[in-house]
Amino acid sequence: MTVGLTRSADGAALLTVTDIGPGIPPELLPHVFERFARGEKSRSRAQGSTGLRLAIVDAVVAAIRGTVGVQSAAGTPSSRRGCRAAARPHRT
């Protein structure tokens, strides 16, 4: 897993997370930020998968008026998720 943090030209913070895994099936991509969405149907709560992690990420990012997205291709060994947090003036 690789994590990066940069600043866009308009001052927004850009956080990216890239991992090496099986990729996300195309039919799941529109749903990955929904509660209880799971990439592997064989995984269960008993195995530690609740399908809530990305839903929590989406909620937290929305709370700070940001956006979140995902890029993945089935059959390629990586997925990339990105968060964009809007630039805000610093309070003094």
Secondary structure, 3 states (H helix, E strand, C coil): CEEEEEECCCCCEEEEEEECCCCCCCCCHHHCCCCCCCCCCCCCHHHCCCCCHHHHHHHHHHHCCCEEEEEECCCCCCEEEEEEECCCCCCC
